[in-house]
Amino acid sequence: MKLEFTEKNYHSFVLQNLNKQRKRKEYWDTALTVDHHVFFAHRNVLAAVSPLVRSLISNHDMRTTDELFITIDPDYLSPATVAQLLDYFYSGKVVISEKNVEELLRGAQYFNTPRLRIHCSDFLIKSIRRANCLRYLFLAELFELKEISDLAYSGIRDNFHYWASPEASVHFMRCPPVIFGRLLRDENLHVLNEDQALNALISWVYFQKDERERYFKKFFSYINLNAVSNKTLLYASNKLMGMENSSAHATLIESVLVDHRQERPTSLLSYQRKGALLDSVVILGGQKAHGKFNDGVFAYVIQENLWLKLSEMPYRAAALSATSAGRYIYISGGTTEQISGLKMAWRYDMDDNSWTKLPDLPIGLVFHTMVTCGGTVYSVGGSIAPRRYVSNIYRYDECKEAWCLAGKMSIPMDGTAVISKGDRKLYIVTGRCLVKGYISRVGVVDCFDTNTGNVVQCITFPIEFNHRPLLSFHQDNILCVYSHRQSVEINLQKIKANKTTTLVPLLPNNCPLDVSHAICSIGDNKVFVCGGVTTASDVQTKDYTISPNAYMLDQNAGEWKTLAPPPEALDCPACCLAKLPCKILQRI
């Protein structure tokens, strides 16, 4: 009789005991020295995971009784990293972060451990974002990680308008010539306009003028001077005076200036590169007259006072929500003829004109508010059915590809107004909820910390309006809340609300704002509004009168301006501010 018995997880048991022996310095036959720190290990374990150790043993004809000593340059690997590498060799477990990924990649390179290199690559892929793509590109080039290099380059190219801005240019000025030249040569580079590309080139050269001046001639040829404004051309001409052998470039600039002066004033848009960004308001979904639901996606190009049809949504809905993050627009929820409170979520790629299905929301929502903060997409509040409000705040986790509960508001509400501050705080201002059995808008401000998932400050104040208010920060701690009947400045530090005399005028059609309008702040104290119900002549047949107009409010002047009419008159569409690449004009 024979019976075979197999210990479960026996390999883990053996490795755990070997690791204990290593830490107790028992039966060791290998020592690694780093900056006067000595780490003891077992030669067989290291040889099993590292081709470097195997080659050292074979090349030196070591006997089983010999001891192996390895000295590591502390400028290449720190003692802390060597300790972490040994823990990984013995346990197969490693904790990777943005702080240690570079040294772990060095360790994988030094010990020639491809599995650790794969883990580091997976971490870089999952954690890449706008703020770190420049550093990740440096790492990818250093360690020859092609997939990471392509992703990081795309991240920089798609966010060049951010990297070349005063906010991030201090870091970007350290970009090496080979990468900077590749970016300027890229027709799909996401710049605000060609002025920004030329200004970035001049700033980059002057950052290390002695070393970089020799690159100027080549990189200057990548700039389309016809797309540059006269003001920037004059600035560039003055800066060229401080460079050697720049007379030809100055002559070329002067020639373009002469052409600009001789031609009639015209838009520079037609000369911009394909990736140049257009500030636009994107309108999605909504309900047409007679109750038909819309799936069209339209963009209003602010600079050109022009409407374009971008695409069609994968589903028809109204009372949905949308937000933009980089080259993407995220949409979710909404209502249709059959369902009030859809769970579905999609992502639209403005560059590729393509849609990607995202995981469903945990619950079906209408009149929720989507917002982007720190590059992450959130869904705030909403309704799951008539008169049933939720306080949930969901975050879309790109790594997990799932909607996660980020936290909760102080009270359940829908139709909230939300403004972000910095990369971690959301200010959720007023919303609709049930008060003594009636649907009412309540005066509440929740400061939601996206890092902790908590409402860190809650302020209540009496309100005299029913529509979603307009929001802005005029000072660091002063939140301004504007409406038709009442405007308030809230001192977040002193927790005090003061009324102001600045009110929002009625729309040019004499209608007030409400949740049926698409409302979007577009910067410079300007607000875009379109659509919305003006009257309902026959509720039973859903024969609504929907505003066919679009307007822009200049809050400084307190005046509305009528814009080019949108392609469709829509009730309860979603809208968001987005930066569209110029190539969209060529595509349509």
C-alpha positions in Angstrom: 0.0 0.0 0.0 1.3 3.4 -1.0 -0.3 6.8 -0.2 1.0 10.2 -1.3 0.6 13.2 1.0 1.2 16.8 -0.2 1.7 19.7 2.1 -0.3 22.7 1.2 1.8 25.8 0.5 4.9 23.9 1.4 7.1 26.2 -0.8 5.9 29.2 1.2 6.6 27.3 4.4 10.2 26.6 3.3 10.8 30.1 2.1 9.4 31.6 5.3 11.8 29.6 7.4 14.7 30.4 5.1 13.8 34.1 5.5 13.8 33.7 9.3 17.2 32.1 9.1 18.5 35.0 7.0 17.2 37.6 9.4 18.8 35.6 12.3 22.0 35.3 10.3 21.9 31.5 10.4 23.6 29.3 7.8 24.4 32.2 5.6 27.1 31.9 2.9 26.6 35.2 1.0 27.0 38.8 2.2 26.0 42.0 0.4 27.7 45.2 1.5 26.2 48.6 0.8 27.7 51.7 2.4 28.9 49.8 5.6 25.6 48.0 5.8 26.0 44.2 5.6 23.1 41.9 4.6 23.4 38.1 5.0 21.7 35.7 2.7 21.8 32.1 1.3 23.6 31.6 -2.0 21.1 29.0 -3.3 18.1 31.3 -2.8 19.8 34.2 -4.6 21.1 32.0 -7.4 17.5 30.7 -7.9 16.2 34.2 -8.6 19.2 36.1 -9.9 21.2 35.3 -13.0 23.8 37.7 -11.7 24.5 35.6 -8.7 24.5 32.4 -10.8 27.1 33.9 -13.1 29.3 35.1 -10.2 29.2 31.6 -8.8 30.0 29.8 -12.1 32.6 32.4 -13.2 34.6 32.0 -10.1 34.4 28.2 -9.8 33.1 28.5 -6.2 33.0 25.4 -4.1 30.1 24.7 -1.8 32.1 25.7 1.2 33.1 29.1 -0.2 31.4 32.3 0.9 30.2 34.9 -1.6 30.8 38.6 -1.0 29.1 41.2 -3.1 29.8 45.0 -2.8 27.1 47.3 -4.2 27.7 51.0 -5.0 25.5 53.0 -2.6 25.0 55.7 -5.3 23.2 53.0 -7.4 21.3 51.1 -4.7 20.6 52.3 -1.2 20.7 50.0 1.8 16.9 50.3 2.2 16.4 49.1 -1.3 18.7 46.1 -0.9 16.8 45.2 2.2 13.6 45.4 0.3 15.0 43.3 -2.6 16.1 40.6 -0.3 12.6 40.5 1.3 11.2 40.1 -2.3 13.7 37.4 -3.2 12.6 35.3 -0.2 8.9 36.1 -0.1 7.9 37.1 -3.6 6.1 40.1 -2.2 7.1 43.7 -2.9 5.4 47.1 -2.2 6.0 49.5 -5.1 5.3 53.2 -4.8 6.3 56.3 -6.8 9.0 56.9 -4.3 10.8 53.6 -4.7 9.9 52.4 -8.2 13.1 53.9 -9.7 15.4 52.1 -7.2 13.5 48.9 -7.6 14.0 49.1 -11.3 17.7 49.6 -10.7 17.6 46.5 -8.4 15.9 44.5 -11.1 18.5 45.6 -13.6 21.4 44.9 -11.2 20.3 41.4 -10.2 18.8 40.8 -13.7 15.3 39.8 -12.3 12.8 40.2 -15.1 9.8 39.4 -12.9 10.5 42.4 -10.7 10.9 44.5 -13.8 7.5 43.4 -14.9 5.9 44.3 -11.5 7.5 47.8 -11.7 6.2 48.2 -15.3 2.7 47.2 -14.2 2.8 49.7 -11.4 3.9 52.5 -13.7 1.1 51.7 -16.2 -1.5 51.7 -13.5 -0.3 54.8 -11.7 0.6 57.1 -14.6 -1.2 60.5 -14.6 -0.7 64.0 -15.7 1.4 65.1 -12.8 4.0 62.3 -13.1 4.1 61.4 -16.8 7.2 63.5 -17.4 9.2 61.7 -14.7 7.8 58.3 -15.9 9.1 59.1 -19.4 12.6 59.7 -18.0 12.4 56.3 -16.2 11.1 54.6 -19.3 13.9 55.9 -21.4 16.5 55.1 -18.8 15.3 51.5 -18.3 14.1 50.9 -21.9 10.4 50.3 -21.1 8.8 50.9 -24.4 5.2 50.6 -23.4 5.7 53.0 -20.5 7.6 55.4 -22.8 4.7 55.5 -25.3 2.1 56.0 -22.5 4.2 58.7 -20.8 4.9 60.5 -24.1 1.2 60.5 -24.9 0.5 61.9 -21.4 2.9 64.8 -21.9 1.7 65.5 -25.5 -2.0 65.5 -24.5 -1.2 67.8 -21.5 1.4 70.0 -23.1 -0.8 73.0 -22.4 -0.4 72.2 -18.7 3.3 71.5 -18.8 4.0 74.7 -20.7 1.9 76.8 -18.3 3.5 78.8 -15.4 2.1 76.2 -13.0 4.3 73.3 -14.3 6.9 74.9 -16.5 9.6 74.9 -13.8 9.7 71.1 -14.0 9.1 70.9 -17.7 12.1 73.2 -18.5 14.3 70.2 -17.5 12.9 68.2 -20.4 15.9 66.8 -22.4 16.3 68.0 -26.0 15.4 64.7 -27.7 12.0 64.7 -26.0 11.3 68.4 -26.3 12.1 68.3 -30.0 9.9 65.3 -30.6 7.0 67.1 -28.8 7.3 70.3 -30.9 7.5 68.3 -34.1 4.2 66.4 -33.2 1.3 67.8 -35.2 -1.1 66.4 -32.5 0.6 68.3 -29.7 -2.1 69.7 -27.4 -1.1 73.3 -27.1 -3.5 76.2 -26.4 -2.3 77.7 -29.6 0.9 78.1 -31.6 1.8 81.1 -29.4 2.2 78.7 -26.5 4.5 76.4 -28.5 6.8 79.3 -29.5 6.8 80.7 -26.0 7.7 77.3 -24.6 10.6 76.9 -27.1 12.0 80.3 -26.1 11.7 79.6 -22.4 13.2 76.2 -22.8 16.2 77.5 -24.6 16.8 80.4 -22.2 16.5 78.0 -19.2 20.0 76.6 -20.1 21.0 79.0 -22.9 24.6 78.0 -23.3 23.8 74.4 -23.8 20.5 74.7 -25.7 21.0 77.6 -28.1 22.4 75.1 -30.7 19.0 73.3 -30.8 17.0 76.5 -31.5 17.4 76.5 -35.3 16.1 73.0 -35.7 13.3 73.3 -33.2 12.3 76.7 -34.5 11.4 75.1 -37.9 8.7 73.1 -36.1 6.7 76.3 -35.3 4.1 77.4 -37.8 4.7 81.2 -37.6 1.5 81.9 -39.6 -0.5 80.6 -36.6 1.3 82.9 -34.1 -0.2 86.2 -33.1 1.6 89.5 -33.8 2.1 90.1 -30.1 4.0 86.9 -29.6 6.0 87.3 -32.9 7.2 90.7 -31.6 8.1 89.2 -28.3 10.0 86.4 -30.0 11.8 88.9 -32.2 13.1 90.7 -29.2 14.3 87.5 -27.5 16.2 86.5 -30.6 18.4 89.5 -30.2 20.1 87.7 -27.3 20.9 84.7 -29.4 23.8 84.1 -31.8 23.2 83.4 -35.5 19.5 84.3 -35.2 19.3 86.9 -38.0 17.6 84.5 -40.4 14.9 83.7 -37.9 14.4 87.4 -37.1 14.0 88.0 -40.8 11.4 85.2 -41.2 9.4 86.6 -38.2 9.5 90.1 -39.8 8.2 88.6 -43.1 5.3 87.0 -41.3 4.5 90.2 -39.5 4.4 92.1 -42.8 2.0 89.5 -44.3 -0.2 89.7 -41.2 -0.4 93.5 -41.5 -1.2 93.4 -45.2 -4.0 90.8 -44.9 -7.4 91.6 -43.6 -7.9 90.7 -39.9 -8.7 87.0 -39.9 -8.8 84.0 -37.5 -5.5 82.2 -36.9 -7.5 79.0 -36.3 -7.0 77.6 -39.8 -3.2 77.7 -39.3 -3.1 75.9 -36.0 -1.7 72.4 -35.7 -4.2 69.5 -35.4 -3.7 69.1 -31.7 -4.2 72.8 -30.8 -7.0 73.0 -28.3 -10.2 74.9 -28.6 -12.1 75.9 -25.4 -15.6 74.5 -26.0 -18.8 73.6 -24.2 -20.0 70.1 -25.0 -23.7 69.4 -24.8 -24.8 65.7 -24.5 -28.2 64.1 -24.5 -31.4 65.9 -23.4 -35.0 65.7 -24.4 -36.4 67.2 -27.5 -39.9 68.7 -28.0 -42.7 66.1 -27.9 -40.7 64.0 -25.5 -38.1 62.5 -27.8 -34.8 61.7 -26.2 -31.5 62.9 -27.9 -28.3 61.0 -28.4 -26.4 63.8 -30.2 -23.2 65.3 -28.9 -22.7 68.9 -29.9 -19.8 71.3 -29.1 -19.9 75.1 -29.0 -16.5 76.5 -29.9 -16.2 79.6 -27.7 -13.6 81.5 -29.8 -15.4 81.0 -33.1 -19.1 81.3 -31.8 -19.6 78.1 -33.8 -21.5 74.8 -33.2 -20.3 71.4 -34.3 -21.8 67.9 -34.0 -19.1 65.7 -32.6 -20.7 62.3 -32.3 -23.7 60.3 -31.1 -23.9 58.8 -27.6 -24.3 55.1 -27.2 -27.7 55.7 -25.5 -30.4 58.3 -25.5 -31.2 60.1 -22.2 -31.9 63.3 -20.4 -31.0 64.4 -16.9 -27.7 62.7 -17.2 -24.4 64.2 -16.1 -21.0 64.8 -17.8 -17.5 66.0 -17.0 -14.2 66.2 -18.9 -10.8 65.0 -17.9 -8.0 65.6 -20.4 -8.9 64.2 -23.8 -11.9 62.3 -22.4 -15.6 63.2 -21.6 -17.3 60.9 -19.0 -21.1 60.6 -19.0 -23.4 58.6 -16.7 -26.9 58.0 -15.5 -30.0 59.8 -16.9 -33.6 59.0 -17.6 -35.4 57.5 -20.7 -39.0 56.7 -21.5 -38.7 53.3 -19.7 -36.2 53.9 -17.0 -35.8 56.7 -14.5 -32.3 56.3 -13.1 -29.9 54.6 -15.5 -26.7 53.0 -14.2 -24.7 53.1 -17.4 -21.5 55.1 -17.8 -19.4 55.7 -20.9 -16.2 57.6 -21.8 -15.8 59.6 -25.1 -12.3 60.1 -26.5 -12.3 63.5 -28.3 -9.1 62.7 -30.1 -10.1 59.4 -31.6 -13.9 60.1 -31.8 -14.6 56.8 -30.0 -16.7 55.6 -27.1 -15.6 53.1 -24.4 -18.1 51.3 -22.1 -17.3 51.8 -18.4 -18.6 49.7 -15.5 -22.1 50.7 -14.4 -22.7 53.0 -11.5 -23.5 51.2 -8.3 -27.0 52.7 -8.5 -29.1 54.3 -11.2 -29.0 58.1 -11.0 -30.6 61.2 -12.4 -29.8 64.9 -11.7 -26.4 63.9 -10.2 -23.4 66.1 -10.7 -20.2 64.8 -12.2 -17.0 66.8 -11.6 -13.3 66.3 -12.1 -10.9 67.0 -9.2 -7.1 66.2 -9.3 -7.6 64.3 -12.6 -10.2 62.0 -11.0 -13.9 61.8 -11.9 -16.5 62.0 -9.2 -20.3 61.6 -9.2 -22.0 63.7 -6.5 -25.5 63.0 -5.1 -28.6 62.6 -7.4 -31.9 60.9 -7.3 -32.7 57.2 -7.7 -36.4 57.8 -8.2 -38.8 60.8 -7.8 -38.4 62.3 -4.3 -35.7 59.7 -3.4 -32.4 61.4 -3.0 -28.9 60.0 -2.2 -25.9 61.5 -0.4 -23.4 59.1 -2.0 -20.2 60.5 -3.7 -18.7 58.0 -6.1 -15.2 58.0 -7.6 -14.1 56.3 -10.8 -11.0 54.3 -10.1 -9.0 54.0 -13.3 -6.7 51.3 -11.9 -9.5 49.1 -10.6 -11.8 50.1 -13.5 -14.7 50.5 -11.0 -16.9 53.1 -9.3 -16.0 53.2 -5.7 -17.8 55.0 -2.8 -15.6 58.0 -2.0 -17.8 59.3 0.8 -21.1 61.0 1.5 -22.6 64.5 1.7 -24.1 65.7 4.9 -27.6 65.3 3.5 -29.1 63.5 0.5 -29.6 65.9 -2.4 -29.8 66.2 -6.2 -29.2 69.1 -8.6 -26.2 70.3 -6.6 -23.7 72.9 -7.7 -20.1 71.8 -7.3 -16.8 73.6 -7.6 -13.4 72.1 -7.1 -10.5 73.8 -5.3 -7.0 72.5 -5.8 -6.5 68.8 -6.4 -8.4 67.4 -3.3 -11.4 69.5 -2.3 -14.9 69.6 -3.6 -17.3 72.3 -2.5 -20.9 71.1 -2.8 -23.2 74.1 -2.7 -27.0 73.8 -2.2 -29.2 71.0 -3.6 -32.7 69.7 -3.8 -34.2 67.5 -1.1 -37.4 66.9 0.8 -38.3 69.5 3.4 -41.5 68.8 5.3 -42.7 66.7 2.4 -41.9 69.4 -0.3 -39.1 69.4 -2.8 -37.0 72.4 -1.9 -33.5 73.7 -2.4 -31.6 74.0 0.8 -28.7 76.3 1.7 -25.8 74.1 2.6 -22.1 74.0 1.7 -20.2 70.7 2.2 -16.4 70.8 1.8 -15.5 67.3 0.8 -11.9 66.2 1.1 -11.3 63.6 -1.6 -8.2 62.3 0.2 -9.9 61.4 3.4 -13.4 60.8 2.0 -15.0 63.0 4.6 -17.0 66.3 4.7 -14.5 68.4 6.7 -16.6 71.5 6.8 -20.4 72.0 6.6 -21.9 75.4 6.5 -25.7 76.2 6.4 -27.2 79.5 5.4 -30.8 80.7 4.5 -31.5 80.9 0.7 -34.2 82.6 -1.3 -33.7 80.8 -4.7 -34.7 77.5 -6.2 -32.2 77.2 -9.1 -28.7 75.8 -9.2 -26.5 78.8 -8.3 -23.4 80.0 -10.1 -20.1 79.6 -8.1 -16.7 81.1 -8.0 -13.7 81.8 -5.7 -12.8 85.4 -5.8 -10.4 85.0 -2.9 -8.7 82.0 -1.4 -11.3 81.6 1.4 -14.3 83.5 -0.1 -16.8 81.3 -1.9 -19.2 83.4 -4.0 -22.8 82.0 -4.6 -24.8 83.9 -7.2 -28.6 83.6 -8.1 -31.4 85.7 -9.4 -32.9 86.7 -6.0 -29.9 86.4 -3.7 -26.1 86.3 -3.9 -23.9 85.4 -1.0 -20.2 85.6 -0.2 -19.2 82.8 2.2 -16.1 83.3 4.3 -14.9 79.7 4.7 -12.4 80.6 7.4 -14.8 82.6 9.6 -17.8 80.4 8.6 -19.9 83.5 7.9 -22.3 84.2 5.0 -22.8 87.8 3.8 -25.3 89.0 1.2 -24.0 90.9 -1.8 -25.8 93.1 -4.3 -24.5 91.3 -7.4 -27.5 89.3 -8.7 -27.8 87.1 -11.8 -30.1 88.8 -14.3 -32.9 86.8 -15.9 -32.2 85.2 -19.2 -32.8 87.3 -22.4 -36.1 85.4 -22.8 -37.1 86.6 -19.3 -36.9 83.1 -17.9 -35.0 82.1 -14.7 -32.4 79.4 -14.5 -33.4 76.0 -13.4 -32.3 72.3 -13.5 -33.5 71.9 -17.1 -30.8 74.3 -18.4 -27.3 73.3 -19.4 -25.1 75.6 -17.3 -21.3 75.8 -17.5 -18.7 78.2 -16.1 -16.2 78.9 -18.9 -13.7 81.1 -17.0 -13.1 84.9 -16.9 -16.3 85.3 -14.9 -18.3 84.1 -17.9 -21.1 81.5 -17.8 -22.6 79.5 -20.7 -26.3 78.6 -20.7 -28.5 76.8 -23.3 -31.7 74.8 -23.6 -34.2 74.4 -20.8 -37.9 74.5 -20.7 -39.6 77.9 -21.0 -43.2 76.8 -20.9 -45.2 73.6 -21.0 -48.4 74.2 -22.9 -49.6 70.6 -22.6 -48.1 68.4 -20.0 -50.2 65.4 -20.9 -48.8 65.3 -24.5 -45.4 66.4 -23.4 -45.7 69.3 -25.7 -43.0 71.4 -24.2 -41.6 74.8 -25.4 -37.8 74.4 -25.1 -35.5 77.4 -25.5 -33.8 77.2 -28.9 -31.1 79.7 -27.8 -27.7 79.8 -26.2 -26.5 82.6 -24.0 -23.3 83.8 -22.3 -23.3 85.8 -19.1 -20.5 88.3 -18.4 -20.7 88.5 -14.6 -18.4 91.5 -14.5 -20.8 93.5 -16.6 -24.0 91.7 -15.4 -25.2 91.2 -19.0 -26.2 88.3 -21.2 -25.1 87.9 -24.8 -27.0 85.8 -27.3 -24.8 83.3 -29.0 -25.2 81.2 -32.2 -28.2 78.9 -31.8 -27.5 75.3 -31.0 -28.4 72.6 -33.5 -31.1 71.2 -31.2 -33.4 72.7 -28.6 -32.9 70.4 -25.6 -34.4 70.0 -22.2 -32.1 68.7 -19.3 -29.0 67.9 -21.4 -25.6 67.3 -19.8 -22.8 69.8 -20.4 -19.2 70.3 -19.6 -16.2 72.5 -20.5 -13.7 70.7 -22.7 -10.7 71.4 -24.8 -11.2 70.0 -28.3 -8.4 69.4 -30.7 -8.4 71.5 -33.9 -8.4 68.3 -36.0 -12.1 68.0 -35.1 -12.8 70.9 -37.5 -11.1 68.9 -40.3 -13.0 65.7 -39.4 -16.5 67.3 -39.6 
